[in-house]
Each structure stands twice: as C-alpha cells, then as structure tokens.
Amino acid sequence: MLNQLLIFLLNTFLGLFILVLLLRFLVQAMRAPTRNPMYGFLAAVTDWIVLPARRVIPGLWRTDLSTLVLAWAFQVVLLAATIALRGADVGIAALLLIAVIDIVKLLLYILLFATIAQAILSWIAPQSPAMPILNSVTRPFLGPFQRRIPTVGNVDLSPIFLIVVIQILIFLLEYIMAMLFSL
C-alpha cells in the first residue's frame, strides 16, 4: 500500500517535471517564440537545473541538449525508483533503454496533444496566445502533409494524418518495448 502511494507520488511529481523539461526542449528546438507566458512558466520552473547543466552539457546544432539530457536522467531516476519500490530487478542497460523509449513516447504524446490543440484553437480562437507556440511546434510535422493533402472545403485535413502517424509510431514503440523485454 505504501509502495503504491510512493510510486503514485513519484510518477505525479517527477513525471510532471519531466513533461515540463520536454516542453521546454521542444519549444526551444522548434524555435517557438519565447516571449510568451507559457514559455515564461517553463523557464521559471526549470531554470534552476537547466542553466547549471548548460555549463556541463553543450548544445548541438543550436539545440539545447542539456534540457533533453536532464529529462532523460530524471526519467531514469523515476524508472529506477519505481522498479525498486515494486521489488523488480532490471539491468542498467535495460533501464537506460526503457528511459529513452519513454522519452520518445512522451515527446510523441506532446506532439499529439499540440496537434489536437492547434486544430481546435484554429477553429475556436485563432488569435489565442497559445497559437504561436502551437504553430511553431507542429509546423515542421504538419508541413509535409499540408504540401500533399489539399484542403477540403477550407478544412485542413493534415492534422488527422499526422495524428494517425503519431499513433502508429507510439504503437511501434510499445511493440518494440514488449518484444525487447518479454525475453
């Protein structure tokens, strides 16, 4: 009972912090506007650890790798704590690989949510303050679909195709995880 409560608390708080780190990474990687209240929140919550980490972990191709590495490291800690509380035994290499797969899945879920939110807001509130960030995050992924799929009655169908591709990728990652760790 106590172990389940600790696992829940770890998943809630560390999971949310990992999500905030990944959001910050994605916003920076996609060159979204940083003069936005949402980015201000992300920076305020994560600056205490990202700024010192930047001194140790260099960027790559104008991408802030320190934020991504921190998200992965916290995911490793979360998985290790969860596995220890459950009394299971997993090797370090498997733990590191599971953390990578979990981070990729979480990034896909963020992209999925951003695509859905952007599609809904484009109809309801196209001038919303969230739209510049959502457009910046989804544009690189929607672009190839928008070039090939014509609008139907002034409706852009490309988000539907992107959502399907994201779902397929998530399914494939879960299948790979099941195949690797069912041995």
N, C-alpha and C positions, 0 to 999 in steps of 0.2 A: 504494500500500500504506500509506504513512504517512498520507495524507489520510483513508483509510478508518478507520484507527486513531484519528485525531483526531476524526473525526465520531462514532465509537462512544463515545469518552470524553465528548465534549460532550453527546451525547444521554443518556448514562447520568447524569452528574452534574448538568448543568443541567436535564435532564428530571425527575430526582427532586426537585430543589429547586423546580421549577415545580409539581410534584404536591403537595409539602408546602405551598406557598403557597396553592394552590387548596383543599386540605383545610382549612386554617386559615380561609380565606374562607367556605367552605361551612358549617363548624361555627359560625362567628360569625353568618352570615346566617340560619341556621335556629334560632338561639338554643338550641343544644345546651348541655348542662351543661359548664361549663369546669373543674369540679373532678373531672377525670378524668385518669388517667395519659396517655392518648392526646393530649389537648389540651395537657397539660404538655410533652410532647415537641414538638408542633407549635410551641408558643410558644417553647420554648428554641432550636429550630433557626432560627426566623425573626425573633425579636425584634430582632436586631442590625440588620436592614434595615427592618422594618415600623415600629418605633417612631419612627425619624427621618423616615420617609416620611409618617407621620401628621401631622407638623407642616406638611408641604407640600401633601398631598393630603387634602382634607376628606372626611368621611363623607357619605353621602347616605341619607336615610330610615333612620337608625340602622343603616346598613350600612358596614362598613369597606372603603371603596373603595381605600384605599392598598394593601391586600394583593392585590386583584384587578388593579390597575394594575401593580403590581410583577410579578405572574405574567405579564401580557401583555408587559411590557417585556423580561423575561427570555426569553420565547418569541420575541420579535422578534430579540433578540441571538442566540439559538440558531439560528433560521432563517437570519439573515444570515451567520453563521459557516459553517453547513452549505452554503449556496449558494455562498459564496466558495471553500470548500475543494473543491467539486465543479466550480468554474470556470464556473458558470452566471451568467446575468445576469437579474435580476428588478428591476423598478422598485420604488421605495419604497412607493408606494400599494398595489401588489400584495402586497408583503411585510407591510405592516400589516394588510391584509385577511386574508391567509393566517393570520397570528398570531391574529386574532380568531376565525376559524373553528376553528383548532386548540384554542384555549382553551375554546370552547363544546363541542367534541367531547370534550375531556378532562373537563370537568365532567359531561357525559353518561355517560362511562365510569365516573367516580367514583360517580355515582348508580346506575348499573347494578350495580357491584360492591357498593355498600351495600345495595341491594335484595336481591341474592342472599345476601349475608352475613346480613342480618337474617332472611330466610326460613329459612335453615339453622339459625341460632342459636336462633330461636324454637322449633324442634323439639328441638335437641340441648341447648342451655344457655341457657334463657330468663333466667337470673339473671346472665349474663355481664356483666362491667364494660363491655363494648363496646355492650351493648344500648341504654342511654340515648342515646348519641350516634347510633347507627344509627337508632333510632326517631325522634329529632329531625330527622335529615336526610331520612328517607324519608316521614315522616308527611304533609307537605304535598302530596306527589306521589301517595301511596297513597290519601289521604282521598277524593278524588272517585271512585275506583274502588270503594273499600270501601262507599261510600254506595249505589252502583248494582248491585254484584255481590254476591249473597247467598253466605254460606259454604255449602260443600257437605260434609256430614259433618264439621262442625267444622274444615274446612280453608279458609283464606282464599286465594282464587284471585286476588286483586287484584295480588300481585306479578308473576304471569305476564303480566297485561295491561299493567302498567307496563313490564316488560322488553320486550315487543313494541313498545310505543310508543317507548321509548328507541332500540331498534334501527332503527325506521323513521326517526326523527329523525337518527340517525347516517348512515344510508343517504342521506337527503335532503341532508345537509351535504356528504357526499362527492360526490354527484351535482352539487350546485351548484358545488363546487370544480372538478370536472372540466369543467363547462360554462364557467366563467369563465376558466380558464387553459388550455383547449385551443385557444384562438384564436391 
